[in-house]
Amino acid sequence: MPRLGARTAAFLFLLALAVRLAATAVVGFSTTRFGDARAYLFAASELAATGHYPRLTEPFYFRAPGYPFFLVAATLGHAERVTAAKVANGVLGSLVVPVLAALAGRLFRRRGVALATGFAAAFHPGFVLLSTDVQSEPLFLLLLLCAGFLLLVAVDRPSSNTALLAGAAVAAAALTRPSALVLAPLLAASLLDGRYPPRARAHLAASALLGFFLTLSPWTLRNWLVYREFLPVNDAAGSAFYQGNSAWMTRFYELRSLEQYRNWSAAMFDDLDRQTRAVEAASGGSPAAKSRYFVQKVFEERRRDSAGWAGLMLRKAWDWLRPYPNRLFWGPWIVWTTGFFYTVLTILAAAGLVSSPRAGVRRFVFAYLALTMASHLLFIVVWRYRIPYWDPVLLLYGTFGASRYLGHATVGGRAP
């Protein structure tokens, strides 16, 4: 099994950090452009000042706690230090690079492929962009990749302790972005690993799931004590389901200009705020009642237009799959160059997946891609959400596919 080595890992990290800090310098170290940054900074400020996580981080719900807790640590309790928060995000985004390279080395067993993956990740535009503002994706991406690496190590050795850590990493990712809750069933993937007897496979799966529940349960218990309701991470599910499936989302796909988007956004959030206040007043602030209300609201709308919901799902699916960002927010040259880049990367990744030596991992990857896409289609699709979930897979297998095409990868040995 090829190893990166400490010097190589440090070099990849420092190269990635230089790229991310340079990009942050271009957009500015002391200002935030990301819309959700204010909510994260507010949550971190309240946490540092009171020692308690706020009941609400914005009018509609409270955000997952992982990133605000990280901001408290990164800014030493002074969340107003935006520069420190941005530098910390740059460090997180840079740590992603050696982890992804190590994962490539374990998957493909070629040091050259691992190094190429690391270099590609250091300059990958999506990863760099996510590291330039106060947002949760760099932390989430790092936790997600650590979980994948640890799970692969756990089934290869095999090691129950490493499986436990893999489960904990998935739970930590879910505490940063709750959409990762859907990945919990994949922690039982060892049950299908034919290299080991059933009892060993079950032990690995149980260890991974135990790590997940032990890490997640303290926060879920906290939510029960605060709200007297079962909330695994936060209370945003109903609101997200409404935003992503109501008539408002249908109207979103009819927008043709940035000005139309601004008007739509203001009207949609005004409506969401009005309905949220009304249901909270009627239910005594119950998060479960709020979620039920918004889910029922969607089904009431869609029963009147079932064909329209099918059309909306098709539009959301294309929104997730398209290789370029939304034309409403980006100029033509960015849309075209990004589209070309992702089209080539996707073709190479498909070739790499088909020719990859580990059939068991390949099946796992297909399940992972299908599960993450389906979960976002169910709720809300934003192209940015796809980057931390799918781009690591595209880079891993795209680099391997390119190396196969160039004739530089001769992968020895086969493993499930």
N, C-alpha and C positions, 0 to 999 in steps of 0.2 A: 504494500500500500504506500503510494508516494506521500511524502510529507512536505509541507511548504517550508518549514523551518522558521525559527523566530525572526531571523533577519529579513527573509522574504516577506513574511507577514507584516513586519514593521514597515518595510518599504512600501508595500501596497497601501497600508493604512495612511502613511504620511503623504503619498502621492494623492490619494483620494481626498485627504484633508486639505491639501493645498488647492485642489480643484474646487472644492466646496467653499472654502473661505474666499477664494477669488470670486466665485459666483455670488456669494453673499455680499461682498464688497460692492459689486455692480448694482445690486438692488438696494443696498443700504443696511448697515448693521443695527441702526437704532430705530428703524421704522418697521411697521408690519403692514402687509397688504392683504394677507390671508384673512378672510372674513370670520373664521372661527377663532382666531388668535385671541380676541378680546375675552371670549368665554373661558378659554384655558387659563389666561393670565388672571382673570377674576377668581376662578376656582383656586388657583395656587395662592393668590393673595389672601383669600379668606382662610384657607387651610393653615397658612403660616401665622396669620394674626390670631386665630381663635383656637387652632388645634382640632377643628372639626370641619368635615367636608360640607359645603353648602347644600341645602335641600334643593335649590335650583341654581343652575349656572346661566340660564337664560329663560325667557318667558315660558317656553314649552316643555322643558324637561331638564334633568341634570345630566351632565356628561360623564362618561366613563372616567374613573379616577386615576388610571395609570399614568397618563401624561402630566396632569396637574401635580401629582406626587413627585414625578421626576423633575418638574420645573422648580418645585420648592427646594429640592436637593441641589439642582444645577445653579440656581441663583442665590443659594444660601439664605433662603427665606425672603428674598427681595425680588418678587416677581416683576417689579417695575424695571428691572435691569434687563431690558430686551436684548442688549448686545450679548450678555452672558447666555441668555436662552438660545440665541441664534448660534453662538459658538458651540454650545453643548449639542445642538441639533447637528451641526457639522461633524462633531466627533462621533455621534451616533451613526450618521450616514456613512462615515468613513470606516467604522468598525464592520459595517455590512460587507465591505469589499473582501477582506481576508476570510471572513466566514463563508462567503459564497465561493471563493476560490478553494477553500478546504473541502466544501461540499462537492465541488466539481472533481477534486482529486479522489475523493472516496467513491464517487459515482462511476467515474470513467477510468480511474487507475492510471492516469497519465499526467505527469507533472507539467508537461507542456500545455495540455488542455486546461489544467488548473490555473496556471499563470495567465494564459490568454483570457480566461473567464474573469480573473481578478482585474486585469488591465481594462477589459471591456466594462466591468462594473464601475471602475474608478471614474470613467468618463461618460457613463450612460446618462443621457440627458434627463430621463425621468427621475432617476435617483438623485442627480445633482439638484434639480428643481425643487424636489421635496425637502431638501436639506437647507434651503435658503430662507425659510420663514419659520414662525412659531406655529408648528403643526405636529400632529401626533404620528404621522406616517414613518419618520425615521426610527422612532422607538419601536413602533409596531413591526416594521420590516425586520429590524434586528432580532426581535424576539421570535418572529415567525421563522427566520432562517436558522436561528439557534435550535428551535424546536425540531425543524427538519433534519438538521445535522445530528442532533442527539438521538432522534428516533432511528436514523439510519445506523448510527454506531451501536445502538442498543440491540437491533436485530442482527447485526453482523457479528457481534462478539460471541454470544448474546450476553446482555447485562441488564438485570432488573433495576439496578440503581440508576443507570443511564436512562432507562425507560421512564423511571420516576421523574427525573429531571426534564425529560422531553414533555411529559404531561404538564409539569409545572410551567414550562415555557409557553405552552399553548394557552394555559389559563391566564398567564401574565399578559399575553397578546390580547386575549379576550377582554381583560380588564383595561386595556388601552383602546381597543376597537371591538365592541361587542359582536360584530359580524363574525369574529373568529370562533364564537361558540359552536358554529356549525361544523367545525373541524374536529370536535371531540370524538365522533365515531371513528375517525381515521387513526386514532391512537390504538385501536384494536387491530390494526392491519397485520400484526404478527400472527394472528390466528390463522392467516392464510399462507404463512411461510412454511413450505414443505420441508425445509432443511432440519426442522426440529420436531421432536415428539409433541403430541397434543398438550401434555401437561406443561412443558416448557413454554410453548406458545401462549397458553392461557396465563401463565405467570407473568410473561412480558406484557401482555395486554392489560392485565389487572394492575400491574405496577404503573403503567403509563396513565391509566384512568384514575388510579389513586392519587398520583401526583397532580393531576388536573383538578380533582375535587378538593384535595387538601389546600391547594393554592387559591381556588375560587371561593370556597365556602366561608372564610372569615368575612369577606366583603358581602356575600349574600346574607350572612347572619346579621351584619351591620344594617343592611337594608331592611331586614325583618324587624329589627329593634326600632329603627327610625320610622318606618312607614307601616309596620304591621302587615306587610304583604310580601309575597314571594317575588323578588326582583333579582335575578342572577347577577346583573351588572348595573343597569340603569333603567329608566322608564321611557325611553325614546322609541320603542318598537311601534307603538300605535301611531304616533305622529309621523314616523318615517314611512309606515305603510300607507298612511293617508297622502302624504306628499308625493309618494311614488306611484300611486294607483288611482287617485281621484281625477276628477275632470280638470283639475289644475295642471296635472302632468300632460294630459291630452293637449291642452292649450299651449304648454311649453314647446311641444314639437311643431307647433304652427308658427312660432316666432321666427322672424326674418331679420331682425336688427337688434343692436345692443339697446337702443332706446325702448323698443318693445319689451325686451327682457327686463329692463329696469322697472317699467310700469307693471309688468306681470309679477315680478318679484315682490314689489311693494304691496300690490293687491293681495297676493297669495298669503304673505306673512301677516297682513292685517286680518285676513279672514281666519287664519290659523290661530292668531292671538285671541280674536273674539270668541271663537269656539272653545279654545282652551280655558279661557276665563269662565265661560258659562258652565262648562262641565265640571270644572274644579269647584265652583260655587255650589253646584247642585250635589256634588259627591263628597264634599268636605275635604277636597284635595287628594282624593284617592288616586294613586298612579294607575292601578289596575282598572278602575272605572274609566279613567281618561283613555287608556289604550283600547278598552272594549268599545267605547263610544266611537273612536276614529275607525276602528276595523268595521264596525257595523255600518258606519256612514259610507265607507267605500263599497261594501256589498249592496247597500241600498241603491247607490248610484249605478253600480255595474249590472244589477239585475234588470235595470231599465235599458241597458245598452251592452249586452253580453258580447255582441260582435265587435263593439268598440274596444272592449277590454282585450280581446284577442289581437286586434290591431295594435293596441298600445304595447302589449307584450312583445310583438314583433319589432316595434320601434325601439323598445328598451334593449332587446337582444342585439340589434344592430349597433345601438349606442355603446354597448359593452364590447362588441367585437371589432368595430371599425378601427382601422390603423392610424387614424389621425384625430387630433383634438377638435372640439366644437368650433365651427367657423364663426359663431357669434362672438367668441372671446379672443380669437387669435387671427393674426393677419394671414393673407394667402401664402406667403413664402414659408411661414412656420407650418401651416397646415400641409402644404405640399412636401416639404422636406421631411417632416415628421411622418407623414403617410408613406413616403418612399422608404424611410429607415425601418419602420415597423413592418412594412410588407416584406422587405428582404429578410429581416430578423425572423418573422413568422415562418417564412418558407424554409429557412435554414433550421429553425427549431423543429418543424415538422419532419424534415429529413433526419435530424438528429434523433428524434424520438423513435422513428421507425427503425433506425439502425442501431439504437442503443443496446448495449450488451445485457442489461438486466431487465428481463421481462417482468419480474415482480414489481420492480420500481416503476416501470413504464405503466403498468396497470394502476398502480397507486397514483401516479401523476394524472392519468386520465380521470380517475375518480375525483381527485383534488380539483382539477380544472372545472369539471362538471358541477361539483358541489358548490364551489365559490361563485360560479356564474349564476346558478339557479337561485342561490340565497339572495343575491343582489337583485335579480329579476323580480323576486317575490316582494322585495321592499322598494329600494330606490337605486337607480343606476346613475353614477357620476363617473366619468372617464378616469378621473383621478383615483377613484377607489380601486380600479383595476391594477394600477401600477404596482403596489406592494404585493398583490396576490399573484399576478401573472408574469410580470416582467422578470423575476428571478428564474422562472421556468424557461422563458424565452431566451434569456442570456445563457443559462446552463446548456440547454440543448441546441441553441443556435450556434454557440461556440463549438460544441462538439460536432454539429452538422457541418460547419465550415471546415473544421480540421479533417473530417472525413472526405469532404469534397476536394480539399487540397492534398489529400493523400498522406497526411502527417500523423494520423492516429491509427495505431495498431493496438487494439485493446486486448490484452491477454486475460484469459480466465473468464468464466461465466458464473454468475451468482443470481439467485432469484431477486 
